[in-house]
Amino acid sequence: MTRTLSEKVHTGSAAAILDALAASPGEPVSGGELSRRLGLSRAAVWKRVALLKEAGFPIVSMRSHGYLLTGAEGVIVPSRIEALLKGKVIGGKIICLAETGSTNVDAARHAEEGAPEGTVVIADSQTAGKGRLGRRWESPPGRNLYCSVIIRPFIPPQKAPHLTFLSSLAICDAASDLLGLDLSLKWPNDVLAGGKKCAGLLNEMSAESDRIRYVILGIGVNLNMSTTDFPPDLRYPATSLSIESGRTIDRTLFAARLLDCLDRWYDRYRAQGFEPVRTAWMKRSWTVGKRVRVSHDGERGVTGVATGIDEMGALLVETSPGRIERILAGDVTISGGDA
Ligand code: BT5
């Protein structure tokens, strides 16, 4: 089997070199030290550093000092994620790629090939990051988190919409734990900070009529994007957790915490069903109580006051006094502007 550049740099001694450099922020590590620690020749170390650089890792070779990983918080180090994880299922296997088309597509391929539940694909950048309905997800390198998680839940396919809420609650918990940020949720798949979109979710499912084969939970979180990184033509106002918190976010740490929080929500969902998820989502909801317009695939859709979500995860909209419509899919706009 031929391995891609991404696979080469994320396995074996190249990954060990990346680890050693990430563990020494701001301080170069000499070639001699690396070759001693890893039992490699100096030439072998040099070759692997060259591979890492080719894969886009910001490593500087400093004459007579060694190698320095610049901006270590900007680099996702899979072995560090694995070391930080406490969860039981999510993150059992982590595949980290420097650049890919879409992590959802990669994860679906791995799922088809039999990858176990909990396998996660993470990429530094995506060239064809997917939003819903063929939209594009901006996925520049060195900034954010793009990941896709394979799960194989024992639920009927009609209940699959529940699963989006697990990812969105996990993002809220991670942002609250690590940054003290209080995020809110916009039905069905947006996570907002200060009313602006900071994360989006795209679930894709493979199912038979009564059984889910697998679901890919696609999660994109804007971590270190700055205001000038966003293209001007986004559907909704956008932001990143670093803009909102005023801090540079360690992507590895965030990824690990997010996967742990997702593990907890998935565990709770399997044990107790949707009700605790629904209750937690309602508490964080940006949508409930507001006057909304819900459109679907460009159609005009319905207008009314959002009153909540039901046991299937459908949005409930009171279109006239006492008349509630259930919306299964669509885009919500809050009447009166903003997100
Ligand atoms: C989403 O779609 O919000 C789902 C985004 C899912 C992305 C993840 S990244 C990992 C995994 N692999 C993938 O290929 N995808 C998933 P939607 O609700 O349709 O929103 C898409 C719209 O949001 C776009 O049309 C833009 O207007 C806007 N947008 C694009 N990139 C953005 C970004 N980085 N931040 C905020 N808004 C963005």
Boltz pocket constraint, residues with backbone or C-beta under 6 A from the ligand:
constraints:
  - pocket:
      binder: B
      contacts: [[A, 101], [A, 102], [A, 103], [A, 104], [A, 105], [A, 126], [A, 128], [A, 129], [A, 130], [A, 131], [A, 132], [A, 133], [A, 135], [A, 136], [A, 137], [A, 138], [A, 139], [A, 145], [A, 146], [A, 147], [A, 148], [A, 189], [A, 190], [A, 197], [A, 198], [A, 199], [A, 200], [A, 201], [A, 202], [A, 218], [A, 219], [A, 220], [A, 221], [A, 222], [A, 233], [A, 234], [A, 235], [A, 236], [A, 237], [A, 238], [A, 239]]
      max_distance: 6.0
